[in-house]
Amino acid sequence: MSSSCENYGTPNGTACACPPGFGGSTCSQPACGGTIFQGSSRSLATGSPGNVTSCSCEDGWTGTSCNVCQTAQACQAGFKSVEGTVGSLTGLNTGQNNTLVCNTSPRVYAAGQMSCQVQNPTLQVIFPGESTLMISRTLNASFTPLPNVTAFGPSGSVYAQLFYRGVEQFYCTADNCTQDLDSGDGGSDWNCEDLKCTCRPGTSFCGAVKMTDLSGIINVLSGTLGISCGAISAENNTAACAFKQNTINQVFGASGLTLNGCMFGECIAQSTLNTLSGNSTADDDSSSGGSSLSGGVIAGLAVVGALVGLALFFLLLGWLAQRRARREGAGSLDRTGGAAVVWSDVTYVVPQHDGHSWFHRRGVNDADNQKVVLDNVSGRVVPGEVMAILGPSGAGKTTLIEILAQKHKSGQVTGGVSFPGTGDRVPRIGFVPQQDVLPPMLTVHEALLFAARLRLPEGVPDSEKHARVDDIMEHLGIAHLRNVRIGDGERRGISGGEMRRVTIGLELVAKPDVLVLDEPTSGLDSVSAVKVANVLHALAHDPENPTAVIASIHQPSSHLYHSFDQILLLSHGHALYSGPGGFAPAEHFAAQGIQYKEGYNVADYLLEIASDPPVGLFPLSGGTSSGLHSGPPGSSTDEVEKGIGRSSATGHVLESKMEDAREPTKRSWFSSSHYQATFLTQLEVLSGREWKILRRDKTLFFAHVAIACILGVFCGGLYYQTDLTIAGFQSRVGCLFFLGALIAFSSLSALYNVVEIRPLFLRERSASYYSPTAWLLSRFVFDVLPLRIIPTIIVSTITYWMAGLAPDAAHYFKFLFILVLYTLAMTLFNFLLACLFRNGGIAILLSALTALYQMTYAGFFVHLNAIPPVLRWLQWICPLKYTLEALSVNEVGSGLMIEDSLEGVPVNVSAALIMQTLFGFGQNNYYRDVLVLFAYIAGFAIGVIFVVWLRVRERR
């Protein structure tokens, strides 16, 4: 029997118990006239289905089924007409003031009725007749005058019926309802669960016309239901309401189906009304204290809190490590120099590629495909000596210098290099490369102090580091350049010779045991070259701290040549001579039959011999012939006295092959033992340098800000105050797309900045100034905040308000949040490309192509569902797609309604429906897109860290 009860009536024997305003054996006939107190005895509308168009209500009653009271007299008269047949009134405080009154406000105390007109332009195009909605709301059935008559269903339930031209079209019910009166304006909000609706077959809405059949939509309505009503208007004593449900909201907007001319009526005893006036629900849920946060928001806050807590934890660890290092570290500077350099049978071989094979196998010992750069070269330099390595171009000078400086080579190195006099500690080797790679925006003093703070032990007081820098500047003769910026090819600064001395000073601040220089006089005039040579000679012959100095010299003058104590002459990778300088090499080769002309530059004489040496000179390099310093070196009496002739744990046997050249990568990433400064100090000093550079070179910052302002005005003017038509909505999404594409392309400057700073980073990393992580962090902070986030906020803010996007703070900040996340993701992506490819042109090309790919798959130019399946999956790895979707969802989430006309037919639908139709974006995907963007940021950040640690290192 229950299956035949319509309008969700309940079986009652052979009949059905019906909601107010319905009757008949199956509850299918609407009431016609009468009052709500008459219940099942009311007269019913005639016809099948019943039509109430011709029905009229008694005085004091209104609504489609005459269920809505308007006056207290109507309630009293209605009850009096059935008194004696239905029993006495029920409710609170029986025996007190039980006079019935009519509550005509949107608020419900026990069980109230409401009747509204449905006037939606889109619906009226399809269904031009009059539509009304009857709703029965039961808050607490026990307080109504006649339970099961003036109320129906359990407490906290809703029953609704829609009539079109007097005929019921469909009916709905929901339960677990609560009433919210927090607005305080006289309105009420009902929120219910378990919605279900049933379409009446054959009616206008449900199959009478096949093209307008809504049965498939109505019958599947489910989930939560909201009925929001505003205050009663003083002009017409009616209120505006909204019928909200997810599917309905997608069609008609976030405000749901708008209801106009709503009238309310609830007959209730005065005593009950007085008692319940302070309660919003029968269960008194007001003590719950407001709405709870959603699971997604709680999870997001937990993640943010965890990240902040983790950052503070690591900051605390860094501070403790810094404090411990400063308290327990060396209290003062130790002596410099004192170590000799001894190398024996050093050989270096590199593979030869014929260029025909793309898949060359590395490390294969094929003698026919190998080039010998050095062949069994031996030598020795003691503290207090300056050795010059001479030879024509291609003789192997730079290769030997780099091997002695312990640089990691890509080829195969064999032989031994040791540093007697250093004991068991790792020798401090100062290496001065051929090119001067210096920070152009710093002064000479700032550059040297930067090196001192990072390369001297943490425990050395800062005052001693300052004194060390001042002392070096005096020795190098650059004290007068203290506050002069270094400059570069674009900015005037110090001269080339002064740059070379600054580069030497950067190594001297670390108090090296041995100083190795690669062609320190190349590119300098004779005067500057002599000044550099004098500096090296003074350093080597310092009576308190003598130092071994080794330098490769390309073509020295006679004066420069005679400043060297030792000479090593190389030719085609072989050592032709190794011994004292001056005229000793000329005497040695004269004894070999190669005459020397008196007064001729000895250096030129030696280079002429090395350019085309007689075959008889080569056996010397193998140690088989007599000669100065040939073969494995022994220990002289002076060396024994100095303690440098003994074997040392610092000796190295160079047996590494090409693939072993990457051995340093096996060092623990989190170990800072090879850095003199702690991580926090590294970060502080790096940040200080970045801030100085940013403060002094304002062109890039102001260029970004100016371009952001111009583009913001341009974009805002292009989409100025877009309207609410379908075309206007497309323009809104186009505006959002433009901002995303602008960020994708403007992030290219982050790539260029990394490419530009890369040589300086490589030099400083090879000298163990700081860890790559500290450099990345400081670089990211001082690049992202001033050059990415601030311009993004400027261009977005100007465009947002000029274009007339959602005019409230919440949606504006959500809009900014998405663009900032996308900016971070694109900046890190360009960082990754810049670190991954040595060639900046390739990195820029790939970044531009990636931006074009993102524009294609963002969903603006082509509907994502229209892409062939073989290519459609690419949308899921497109950051701009998630950005544009989140921005669009945020925009339509403000309740944006489209008001347009198509071929004269008015359209009034939710922008969410247009968004899904035109672009395929999901209305509930905002927080999903936020999480995806966070995932991109984390992924790119991890990728940058890995690439910098593994690939961005000095390779020689």
Protein Blocks (a to p, Z undefined) as FASTA:
>chain_A
ZZmpghhiacehjbccddehiacjkopacceejjfklmmmpccdedjdddfklpccdehi
acjkopacfbfklmmmmmmmmgojlopaedehihiafbdcddfbfbdfkbccdddddddf
klmmmmmcccdddddddfblmlpmbghklpgcjehiacddddeehiafbdcddehiacdf
klonopacdddehiacdddehiaknopamklccklmmmmggcjdddddddddfklopacd
ddddfklmmmnojnlpadehiacdddddfklmmmmmmpcbfnlpmlnopaaddfklmmmm
mmmmmmmmmmmmmmmmmmmmmmmmmmmmcfbdcdeehiacddehiacdddddehlambbc
ehiacfklcccfbghiaddddehiacddeddehilmmmmmmmmnopacfbdcedddddeh
jljadcddddddfbdcddfkbcfklmmmmmmmmmpcfklcfklmmmmmmmmmmmnopmmm
mmgcfbimklgcddfklmmmmmmmmmmmnopabdcdehklgoiafklmmmmmmmmmmmmm
omklgcddddddfbdcfklmmmpfbdcddeehiafbgcdehjllmmmmmmnopacdehia
fklmmmmmmmmccfklmmmmnopagcehiajddddfklmmnopmbccfkbccdfbcfklm
mmmmmpcfkbcklpmbdfklmmmmmmmmmmmmmmmmmmlmmmmmmmmmmmmmmmmmmmgo
iafbfklmmmmmmmmmmmmmmmmmmmmmmmmmmmmmmmmmmmmmmnombcfklmmmmmmm
mmmmmmmmmmmmmmmmmmmmmnopafbfklmmmmmmmmmmmmmmmmmmmmmmmmmpmblm
lmmmmmmmmmmmmmmmnommpcfklpcfklmmmmmmcfklmmmmmmmmmmmmnopacddd
eehiacdddfklmmmmmnopafklmmmmmmmmmmmmmmmmmmmmmmmmmmmccdZZ
